[in-house]
Amino acid sequence: MQLPEETAHEKRRETGDSAPTPGTRRPGGRTARTRAAVRDAVLAGLTEHGYPGLTVEYVAEHSGVHKTTLYRRWKDVEGLVADALDLAGEDSWVPPDTGSLEGDLRALAREVVASFTDPAVAVSGSAMIAAAFQSERAAVALRHYYAERFTRCEALVERAVRRGELPAATDAGATEDTPAAVPSDIAPGTVPGSAIDAGALVRSVSAPLFFRLFITREPVDNTHADQAVAVTLAAARAGAFTTGGTVDDSSGAAP
């Protein structure tokens, strides 16, 4: 019997279209429970055997979903891994809101550290990233997953601009009587009215942590998280993530 969700999501898998709009939700019910069970089995298989050892048969056995259904809906192991990442990106996670930019970034950086050092969750997350090095579809899904995370983090930067913790960008020709024009085509990841690339700022916090975790394979802890935050804050206050216009640092932001 065919499950009740051979919809746009399935068509996207067949045509290779991009991920759904960030923040959208798919229907619940039996289909959602099936996807969740399959996702859990995929994570277990990646943790236990890695991407090369993951099979559709393993997922069928550990999810309780018949393998003919898995082949029909997900086609192969690549499809299973990609959909597991898609499902992970549909959660309700929001960036920290501590009341200050420094506190928000520190909480965010420490969350990255915890995610990849806590034995209860670290192995599955690392396995997903490893799979992206071996499967192009998994790599695309991983990019969508993190793009969604960075999009959600735009609110973190917007709050910082409103609090005056980051310099606001203004039109070079603006005067007291003629305010700066607001561009009609704000670039993705850029906070409207501030011209700060929120995605680049947040990436600057997580990048050195991921470098240690997956390139040099060095240990990471909260000290490294705090160092990454300090560097990012200094760069942000100097206008390193400001795109277009000129930086007006008269708002009282720390030098």
N, C-alpha and C positions, 0 to 999 in steps of 0.2 A: 504493500500500500504506500502511495506517495505521500510524503509529509507535506503539510500545507504552506510551504514557503519556497516555491520555485519562482521567486519574484525578481525584482530589479537587482537584488544582491547576487542571485545566481547568474543573471545575465552579465553582471559586472565581472564575475569570475570567468565567464566564458569569453568575453570580449576583451578583458584586460583593462577596462575602464578604471578610473581613479577611485579612491575611497569615498564613502559618502560624506556629505557635509558634516564638519565637526559638530558634535553635540546632538546629532540626530539619533533617534532611538528606533529600533526595529520592534515588531510586535512581540508580545510575550507568549505565554501559553506553552503548549507542548514543544513547539519549535525552539523556543528559547531554552527550555530545559534540555532538549537534545543537543543544542549547540554548546551549552555549558558543560554537559557530560563529555562531549567530544573534546572540548577545549581542555578539560581537566586530564583526560586520557593522553592528549598530545603533550601537555606539560610533563606528565609523569613519564612518558616514553622518552622525551628529550632529556629529562633528568637522568633516567636510568641508562639509556643507550646512546644518547647523542643523536644528532640528525641522521648520520649514515645508518644507524641501527634502527631507526623508527620505521615501522611498517603499518600499513592499513589494517593488517590482521591484529596487530597489537592494540591499535586504537579501538577496533571492534570489540575485542575481548574485554578491555578495561572500561569501555563506555557503555556496553550493553546495546549498542547500535549495530545492526547487521551490516556486514561489510559490503553487501550489494547496495545498501543505502548510502554508505560512505563513498563508494565509487561513483554512484549516480550524482550525488550532490557536491562532493569535493574533488572528484576525479582522481586525485593522487595525494601523496604525502605533502607535496608542495602546497596544494590547496588547503590541506588540513592545517598546516603550520601558519599559512597566511591568514586564514580565517580565525585562528586562535589569537593572533595579534590584533586583528580587527575587533574581536570581541573584547579584548583587554582594553582597547581604546574607547569603548562605550561605557566605561564606568563613570561614577559620579565624582571623581577626584577633582579637587580645586586646589589652587596654590595657597600657601600659608598666608594668613592675615594677622600679623603680630602687632601692627600699629606703626611699624617703621620699615623702611626699605632694607636696612641692614638686618633686622630681625627676620624679615621675610626670606631674604636670600640665604641667611645662615640656616634657617629651618629647611629650606629647599635643598641646600647642599648636604646637610646632615641626613636628609631623607634619602638622597642618592647613596650615601655611604651605607646607611642601614639596609637599603634594598639589596646591596651586593655584598654585604658582610654578615647579615643575619642568616644563620644556617637554615632557618625555616623557609626562606624565600629566595636566597641568593642563587642557588643552583639552577632553578627553573629560569630565572631572568637571564643568567649568563648563557644558558643553553639556547634561549631564543635568539640572543645576539649572535651566538656562534652559528646558528642555522642560517642567519642572514648572509654569512660569508660563503655559504655553500648553495644557496638557492636564491635566484634573482627575484622570484615572487615573494619569498620571505623578506628579502632586502627592501623591496618596494613597500610591503606591509609595515616593516619596521620604521621606514621613513615617515609613512603616514601616521603611525602611532606617536612618534616624537613630535611631528609637526602639530598634531592635535594638542599635545602637552604644552608646547611653546605658545600656541594660540591661547590656551587658557591662562597662561602666565602674563599675557598682555595686561590683564587687570592689575597685576602686581605693580607694573611700571606706571600705569595710569594713576594709581593711588599715590605713588611716590612723587609724580609731577604735581599733582594737586596739593600735596603737603609741602611742596617747595624743596624737596630733598634732591631733586634733579634739576639741572638748568633747563629752562624752557627755551625753545628755538623760536626766533622771530625773523620776519622778513627784514633784510638789510635796509630796505627803504622805508620801513614803518616809522611813524612818528606818533606822538601822543594823540594828535588829532586824526591820524590816519593809521588805524591798526593794521597789523600784518594780515595779509590775505590767507585764508585757509585753503590749501590745495584741494582741488576736486578729485584728484586721483592719488590718494594716499597709498603708498606701497604696502603690500601685505606684511604684517608683522611690525608696522610702524604705528605708534600711538598717535591718533589724530590730534592736531594742535600742539604737539610736542616734538614731532619729527625724531623721536627716539626709537631706534630699532629694538623693540622688546625681545624679539627672538634672538638677536645677536647678543644682547645683554645676558639673557638667561643661559645661552650656550656657553658664554664665557665663564660662568660659574661651574657648570658641569663638565666642560671639556677637560680640564686638567685631572679631574677625578677619573673620567673614563680612560684617559691616557694611561694613568697608573694601573687601572684595573685590567685593561685589555691590550695595551701595547707593551709596556715595560713589565707588566705583571708584578707590580710592587704593591705592598699593603697600603690601604687607605684607612684613615680614621678621622675623627672630628677636627683634629688639628689641621689636616690637609683641607678639609671642607672650609674651615674658617680662613685659611690662607687664600683659597680661591675667591672667597667673598671679598676679602680686603682688596685684592688686586682688581676685581671687577668694579667695586665701588669707586676706587681711585680713577679708573679709566672712565667710568660713567660720568663722574663729576667733572672730569676734564673734557667731556664732550666727545669721547671716542665712539659712542654709539649714536651720535646725533647725525641725522641725514638731511642735507639741504639747509638753506638759510644760515643764519649766524646764531651763535650761542649767547643768550642773555643771562649772565650769571649774577644779576643784581638781586635775585630772589632770596639770597641769604643761604644758598646751598653751600655746604662745607667745601673748602678748596681741595 
